Amino acid sequence: MTQIVETPPLGSDGPRRTVQRDRRKRPIGLQPALLAVSDAASYLGVGTSTFYAKFLPSVETVLIGTRRLVVKASLDQLVEQLRAQAASE
């Protein structure tokens, strides 16, 4: 869901500018490098339980505080590996 918000320039009380942001307050077009496990599962089109059981051991993760986040680039590599595997069968 995209919304349009008006934000003042940093460090000024000047005129407001219009910026499009997605529902998570990121500027449109900015892609996260890290995904929550539930978002990583959605990215692959599987449920969270399936992701934990079959895919989590195969992808790179990082801990930030107590949150385990999945490196999006490792998901893309996993997809390429699965595609190559399917093509060779």
N, C-alpha and C positions, 0 to 999 in steps of 0.2 A: 504494500500500500504506500503510495507516494503522497506526500503532503508538501505544500509550499509554506515556508516560514520566512519571516523577515528578521534579520539579525543586524545589529549595528556593527560597523567595522571595529576591529579590535583596538582597544585603547582610546576610543573616541566617543563623544556623544553626538557625532555627526549623523547624517541621514542614514536611514536603514536601507539595507540591500536585500533583495529577495534571493533565497537559496532553496533549491529543491533538496529534500532529504527523504530517506526512506523511513520506515517505521522504527528503526533502531537509531535514528538521529545521525546516520552517516551520510555524508554528501553522496548524491547519486553518482554511480560509476566507481566508487571506492569499494574494492573487494577486500574482505578480511583475509589475513594470512592464517589465522587460527579460528577453528570452529569448535563450538561446544559439541559434545558427543551426540546429542540429539540432532543438532544441525548437520553433523557429518553423516549420520544415518540417513537423514532426509536427502542429503546431497547424493548419496548412493542409491536411494530409492528402496531402502530396507528399514525394518523396524529397529528400535534400539537394542532389543535382546539379540537379534541376529547380528547386529553390528558388533556388540560386545563379544559374542561367541565366535564369529567367523572372521571379522575384519580388524578388530582392534589390535590383535597381536601383530598384524602385518603393516601397520601404519605408525608413523612417528607422532609422538605426543609430547607435550610439555606440561609441567605443573606450574601454575601461577597461584600461589597461595594454596588453597585446597582444591582448586578447580583443575581438572584434567582437560586440556584442549588439544584438538587434533590439528596437525599441520596440513593445511589444504593442499599444498604441493605433493605431499605423500599420498593423498587421496587420488590426485590426478595420475600419479605414477602407478598406483594400484589398478586404476581403471585401464590404463594402457597395457599393463601386464595381463589383466583378465581378457582384454580384447585380443592380444597376441596369442594367448593360450587357446582361446576359442577359434581363432583363425587357423591354428595348426592342427586342430582336431578334425 
